């Protein structure tokens, strides 16, 4: 997959972000058709926005989305096992921590669906942190808020921004999105910026996948 990166110079982004982005595009095909074409341009397939249909399709593929996400983290849960967890039944042969990560993903997706259905899907620091409070529960050092200290990324010399600069970087991400008219380019902008800036101690790429699906006309 070759991405044409617009006006932003990304520098070094965590290598696994490219693989994660490949699966995130599958999610976009389900969710991004809900937005009015007069606000953002969908130029790839000329899809007509249909929120009810989009949410229905995304709900139908929820187990696949979660399975993709946890397998990218090295958690080898199968699709049937994810479906079992979605039914509230535990599965054997896996660490409890791995199971909790999968359950967090399920609950975060369900929260995202509620935001979309209630027309409350906007990208703000408060909503992003609230979603991280679900997705990163008991996994990240801190969840539900931006990290308070420094982090490093294995395999690269790139250093994510200082913790005290994260609010400004988040607002810059929002402001830069206004100059990106295509809905897919804007969604990719959100995903890559979330991965690059590492706003949280953990669950950054997974949050990027959520945020690219919160890409909305209210920005």
PyMOL commands that set and color helices and strands:
alter all, ss='L'
color gray80, all
select helices_A, chain A and resi 16-34+51-60+62-72+79-86+96-117+125-135+163-177+183-197+204-213
alter helices_A, ss='H'
color red, helices_A
deselect
rebuild
show_as cartoon
